[in-house]
């Protein structure tokens, strides 16, 4: 306690130095704590269930002929057919299995409507997770054994609490989900938001109800329809390896004896791969989510960047403590001469540095909070459901741990140096003058500053790389005129509309939107643009020959009349879809250049015929290609343009949802206010989905590039300023210690210009050496982050050149004031002072 009081008084004696040290640490630790918060929420945090370490995720890599539907819970290697799930569930393995898949849900309860997400789950889902209800009961095995007969649902705690007022009276009441009345039997526990990060379902429905709850979907027993995600809990005493052996003992016979005979037209090598398929078993304590994989590299990169910022801040504090230790050399010498032990003095100095670290850690929580709020402002709305700007206990513990560790690290060398053996003799030989010019301390200070320059150079180059990458992204030619286009979606089928009634609503809505003043184009599409969504199908094309393993897949969309004109996509040949392209009319399609190239059509695509499903039978190629469009971006700004064909949605009598695009000559904000009123006038119970401008959609598609660029630049600026402060401090201290030497030089004829050059040469050497090391480190970091860069390799001469110019300018600026001060030393006064 005495040491702590003394340390506090000592730090308060130099409030400016202490404030600089605390602020430096707060910036470094706060940046790290903010990124750790994201790291923890996305990559580390286990599911809030009992013993999450016992959970495992299942995968099924290998050929999957037929239809595949995969999403945010994982790629298509992770999906199983429903029939296979039931086969594995019945087998006596070392794992208790559960299945799930998300679905879009329109909810209606006592006049409240909501478009949201739901989760279809097996009856084993909640028992495997080991959860207890907040109200009523959860779904169990008895709720999904009979297909299509269990009209029950469990609500999420958040939906029940925020939308239904925490009303216990909801039990056994009916809620309409996608037009189907379902009985509410319970509420999930508080804090549980599903097993897929990024998807927070508001309702849970038995998976055996998929055909009833997802309009138009069929195929629960189709073994060539892969869509269910599987996970499980290891039974007591069963290891991961044992679980894998047990599951494959049940899986392989089904593959070889039941499913292999179902495969038609498969080549011998592919059949061999199909028969050799095995179930993969992986740790599943964090649930199933593609976000874990996608966010890993960006978060690791940001963690590395903030770690560098913290290292620079620590170097600053170490230099400050060295300088202050030099000024306290007399104090230390007196204490040593009076019998104080070196360990005791080192302990006192370490208490001071740890106190600095702890105070900096406390202030860093404010920095972390503001940093998180800033990051939240860069994320798209969907991502805000995944991460939150909260400082959880884990983040506070992390900040505290980093504060203590950094306090010890940056205080160790100054403590060792300030209590070094021979200090008394050094003080005595210096006749009471400051002995801070010891070569070891000087070299250490210079090394720290050089390291700071190197680290700053690394961050500046990385920031330059990401800025250049973002510029490349912003310059991508989308092939679409996005300005003054507003988009939104509706799903009348989820409100119980029949197909005919949905078609009538779409027709009426197009008419209403077209009549709005300033609107000069209205169209629709089933797959939204630049939203990461893709539909694909195998096709047969006139004149294109294929073997058993030929890739004949293409992306497709179903769109309305005037689609290409409204979005500003030019046709190279042929015509647009018109109001005449309806059910019963000759089937038509429009293809893009990539499609024509892949299937050997060239510019003569118009007039050729094609079919879907991959059948080569000429009689089945009943779709005439009536247009060839210019290649345009489709699902992503950064992805290559895929082979793509479009069909008129009005030739499909089963369309139950639609994304609309409205072009206006007026300000889009007016349209954003008008569209909800138009839809409400047609059906007040129909929720509007994703109402936004098309430029906003494009911006959200590239949010990761923008976020990393802004954060990299921000942290690089902070790091460079900290390095500049460190450089200035070391030079100022060095000039003060060399006052007598400088006075002698000037007395012997050196002028101010030569003295300034002497100081600036030291700056130049540190900058050149640190810059060279920084370039090498930046190239290594750039290679590691190559997957995040667009149109760039892991290094870029422009980024390196700009970073070098910025760093040289900052270093010269930091060194100019000490150099100027040195050049104004008066020889007589300096010599008299000494």
Secondary structure by P-SEA (a helix, b strand, c coil): caaaaaaaaaaaacaaaaaaaaaaaaaaaaaaaaaaaaaaacccccccccccccbbbbbbbcccccbbbbcccccccccccaaaaaaaaaccccccccccbbbbbbbbccccccbbbbbbccccccccccccccccccccccccccccccccccccccccccccccccccccbbbbcccbbbbbccccccccccccccccccccccccccccccccccccccccbbbbbbbbbbcccccaaaaaaaaaaacccccccccccccccccaaaaaaaaabbbbbcccccccccccccaaaaaaaaaaaaaaaaaaaaaaaaaaaaaaaaaaaaaaaaaaaacccaaaaaaaaaaaaaaaaaaaaaaaaaaaaaaaaaaaaaccccccccccccccaaaaaaaaaaaaaaaaaaaaaaaaaaaccaaaaaaaaaccccccccaaaaaaaaaaaaaaaaaaaaaaaaaaaaaaaaaaaaacccccccccccccccccccccccaaaaaaaaaaaaaaaaacccccccccccccccccbbbbbbbcccccccccccccbbbbbbbcccccccccccccccccccccccccccccccccaaaaaaaccccccccccccccccccccccccccccccccccccccccccccccccccccccccccbbbbbbbcccaaaaaacaaaaaaaacccccccccccaaaaaaaaaaaaaaaaaaaaaaaaaaaaaaaaaaaaaaaaaaaaaaaaaaaaaaacccaaaaaaaaaaaaaaaaaaaaaaaaaaaaaaaaaacccccccccccaaaaaaaaaaaaaaaaaaaaaaaaaaaaccaaaaaaac
